Amino acid sequence: MSFQVIAGTFHIQGYSPDGDSIRFAANRADAWGVLAGRKASPNARGHVQLRLEAVDTLETHYAGHHQPLQYAEKAAHELFAALGIHNVSWDADHYEVTSADDNVPGFILARTTGAYGRPVSFALSADAGKALGLTDGEPHFLTADELATTANAELLNEGLAYPTFYTGLFHDLRERFAEQTRAARNAERGLWPSDRTNTGVTVDDLASITKDAVILPKLFRRLVDYLGTGGSIAGFTDYLANNPDRVMVLPQAHFTHLDNLIAVDGHSIRLTEKPENLVFSE
């Protein structure tokens, strides 16, 4: 799968990064114009917010709420380390990075932006990019074997991210990520021993999913949005049906919506398919 190579620097100081998003400054001012989708817009510091392809880590600050911070914060530090960012200090609330060995060189591979103009990216350290022979401004065909050089793969391998696939990802890369996910789950690495996505989580209130239960972040976000309306769990699937997420279930390539993949039993909610078997529409 061919991607555009963009060289630049990664930045976290003065921001609230998490395990699947980070700021990046391109070395070339015209680098973002080659990506399909909504144009990426650098901020006043010349930094663009990235969205890491295929991975979703636990939320640290979604709509004022977070998932269990043990794994959310560990994922962020795993990402920093994979990219060569060290000596990270946070404010008292662990919300904003106050200092770090920041401005580190590296590469991203991207083809398009998401709905909010964030480049959907594979992130690589400078050493990893050089090992692949990446050249700024040139296309690079990323193979499944090369995925291991990316920070994206590192997060999945360590069990600190859920696979969350969208239709723009080619099947060979998706399948390799799915294999890595299953290996991490079987080895009980990272968050997987605490995962309740498919076994079910009892949701009595927001605290049930912010302090204790580890679930797929996409499901967490939908629950936060719904519970914020004051609705009862019994109405959750109706809420999802009225706010549909179109999804394809593998390997049958069966198209449906997320509400059809949620089972509610009393106050218990579970996803009926493994996350790596789902491909969401943007």
C-alpha positions in Angstrom: 0.0 0.0 0.0 1.6 3.3 -1.1 1.8 6.2 1.3 3.3 9.7 1.2 6.5 10.1 3.2 6.5 13.2 5.3 9.6 14.0 7.4 9.4 16.3 10.4 9.4 16.5 14.2 7.1 15.2 16.9 5.9 17.5 19.7 4.2 17.0 23.0 5.3 19.9 25.2 2.4 22.2 26.0 -0.2 19.7 24.7 -2.4 16.9 26.1 -1.3 13.9 24.0 -2.5 10.4 24.4 -1.5 7.0 23.1 -3.0 7.4 19.6 -2.6 11.1 18.7 0.4 13.4 18.7 1.5 16.7 17.1 3.8 16.8 14.2 5.6 19.5 12.3 6.4 18.8 8.6 9.8 19.9 7.3 8.2 21.2 4.1 5.4 23.7 4.2 3.7 22.1 1.2 3.8 18.6 2.6 0.2 18.4 3.7 -1.3 19.4 0.3 -0.7 16.0 -1.2 -3.1 14.2 1.2 -6.6 13.4 0.2 -9.5 14.7 2.3 -10.0 17.8 4.3 -6.8 19.9 4.3 -4.6 19.6 7.4 -4.2 23.0 9.1 -1.1 23.6 11.2 -1.6 25.6 14.4 0.4 28.8 15.2 3.4 26.7 16.1 3.3 24.9 12.8 2.1 21.6 14.4 -0.6 19.3 13.1 -2.6 16.8 15.2 -2.1 13.3 13.8 -4.5 10.3 14.1 -2.6 7.1 14.3 -3.9 4.5 11.8 -5.6 1.3 13.0 -5.1 1.9 16.8 -7.3 3.3 19.5 -6.0 3.7 23.0 -7.9 4.3 26.2 -9.3 7.8 26.5 -7.6 10.2 28.8 -9.9 13.2 28.4 -13.0 12.5 26.3 -15.9 15.0 27.1 -14.4 15.5 30.5 -14.1 11.8 31.2 -11.4 9.2 31.0 -11.0 5.4 30.9 -8.9 3.6 33.5 -5.7 5.7 33.5 -3.3 2.8 34.3 -3.4 1.7 30.6 -4.3 5.1 29.1 -1.2 6.7 30.5 1.0 3.7 29.8 0.0 3.8 26.1 1.0 7.5 25.8 4.4 6.8 27.3 4.8 3.7 25.0 4.1 6.0 22.0 6.6 8.6 23.3 9.3 6.0 23.8 8.7 4.4 20.4 9.3 7.8 18.8 12.3 8.8 20.9 10.7 11.3 23.2 12.0 10.9 26.8 12.1 12.7 30.2 8.4 13.6 30.0 6.9 15.7 32.9 3.2 16.5 33.3 1.2 19.1 35.3 -0.4 18.1 38.6 -3.5 16.9 36.9 -1.5 14.8 34.4 -3.3 16.7 31.7 -0.6 18.8 29.9 3.0 18.0 29.3 5.1 20.7 30.9 8.5 19.5 29.7 10.1 16.8 27.6 12.9 16.0 25.3 10.7 17.3 22.6 11.1 18.3 18.9 12.4 14.9 17.9 12.9 14.1 14.2 10.9 11.3 12.6 8.6 10.3 9.8 4.9 9.7 9.1 3.3 7.7 6.3 -0.1 9.0 5.3 -2.5 9.1 2.4 -5.5 11.0 3.7 -6.9 13.0 6.5 -9.9 12.1 8.7 -13.1 14.0 9.2 -11.4 16.7 11.4 -8.4 17.2 9.1 -6.0 15.0 11.1 -3.6 13.1 8.9 -4.3 9.4 9.3 -0.7 8.2 9.9 1.8 5.5 10.6 4.4 7.1 12.9 8.1 6.1 12.8 11.2 7.3 14.7 14.0 8.8 12.7 16.0 5.5 13.0 13.1 3.4 11.9 12.4 5.6 8.9 16.0 5.5 7.8 16.1 1.7 8.1 13.2 1.6 5.6 15.0 4.0 3.3 12.2 6.6 3.6 12.7 9.8 1.6 10.8 13.0 2.4 8.2 13.8 -0.3 8.4 10.4 -2.0 5.9 7.6 -2.0 6.6 4.4 -0.1 4.9 1.1 -0.5 4.3 -0.2 3.0 4.4 -3.9 3.4 2.9 -6.0 6.2 6.4 -7.0 7.3 7.4 -3.3 7.6 4.5 -2.6 10.0 6.7 -3.8 12.9 8.8 -0.6 12.5 5.9 1.7 13.3 4.8 3.0 16.6 1.3 1.8 15.7 2.4 -1.8 15.7 4.3 -1.3 18.9 1.2 -0.2 20.7 -0.8 -3.3 19.5 2.1 -5.6 20.3 2.3 -4.4 23.8 -1.4 -4.8 24.3 -1.9 -1.1 25.0 -4.2 -0.3 22.1 -7.4 -1.8 20.5 -7.4 -2.4 16.8 -9.9 0.0 15.2 -10.0 -0.4 11.5 -11.5 1.9 8.9 -12.3 1.3 5.2 -9.2 3.1 4.0 -6.8 0.5 5.4 -5.6 -2.2 2.9 -6.5 -5.8 3.8 -2.9 -7.1 4.1 -2.0 -4.5 6.7 -5.3 -5.0 8.5 -4.7 -8.7 8.7 -1.2 -8.3 10.1 -2.5 -5.9 12.8 -5.3 -8.4 13.6 -2.7 -11.2 14.0 -0.7 -8.9 16.4 -3.8 -8.2 18.4 -4.7 -11.9 18.8 -1.1 -12.6 19.9 -1.1 -9.8 22.5 -4.5 -11.0 23.8 -3.4 -14.6 24.0 -0.2 -13.6 25.8 -2.3 -11.5 28.2 -0.2 -8.4 27.5 -1.1 -4.9 28.5 -4.8 -4.2 28.9 -6.1 -7.5 27.6 -6.4 -9.3 31.0 -8.7 -6.5 32.1 -10.7 -6.2 28.9 -14.5 -6.6 29.2 -15.5 -5.6 25.7 -16.8 -9.0 24.7 -17.4 -10.6 28.0 -19.6 -7.8 29.2 -19.4 -4.9 31.6 -22.1 -3.8 34.1 -22.9 -0.1 33.6 -24.6 1.4 36.5 -23.2 4.9 35.9 -20.3 6.7 34.3 -18.0 5.6 37.1 -18.5 2.0 35.9 -16.6 2.7 32.7 -14.3 5.5 33.8 -12.6 4.0 36.9 -12.9 0.2 36.5 -13.9 -1.4 33.3 -11.6 -1.6 30.3 -13.6 -1.6 27.0 -13.1 -0.6 23.4 -12.7 3.2 23.3 -15.3 3.6 20.5 -17.9 1.8 22.7 -16.8 4.0 25.7 -17.3 7.2 23.7 -20.8 6.1 22.6 -21.7 5.2 26.2 -20.4 8.6 27.5 -22.4 10.5 24.9 -25.5 8.5 25.7 -25.3 8.5 29.5 -24.8 12.2 29.3 -28.4 12.5 27.9 -29.7 10.9 31.1 -30.9 7.8 29.4 -31.1 4.3 30.9 -29.0 1.4 29.7 -32.1 -0.2 28.3 -32.3 2.5 25.6 -28.7 2.3 24.5 -29.1 0.3 21.4 -32.0 2.5 20.3 -29.7 5.5 20.7 -27.0 3.8 18.6 -29.6 3.0 15.9 -30.6 6.7 15.8 -26.9 7.7 15.6 -25.6 4.9 13.3 -22.0 3.7 12.9 -21.8 1.7 9.7 -19.5 -1.3 10.1 -18.5 -4.4 8.1 -18.1 -7.7 10.0 -15.2 -9.9 8.8 -14.6 -12.4 7.4 -18.1 -12.6 5.9 -17.9 -8.9 4.7 -21.3 -8.5 6.2 -22.4 -4.8 6.4 -24.5 -3.7 9.4 -24.5 -1.0 12.1 -23.0 -1.0 15.6 -26.3 -1.2 17.4 -26.8 -4.7 15.9 -23.5 -5.8 17.5 -24.3 -4.7 21.0 -26.0 -7.1 23.5 -27.7 -5.6 26.5 -28.7 -7.9 29.4 -30.1 -5.8 32.3 -27.2 -3.4 33.1 -24.6 -5.6 31.3 -23.4 -4.5 27.9 -21.1 -6.4 25.5 -19.8 -6.2 22.0 -20.7 -9.5 20.2 -17.8 -9.4 17.7 -14.0 -9.1 18.4 -12.7 -5.6 17.6 -10.3 -6.9 15.0 -13.2 -8.4 13.0 -14.8 -4.9 12.5 -14.1 -2.3 9.8 -15.8 1.0 10.3 -16.8 3.6 7.8 -15.2 7.0 8.2 
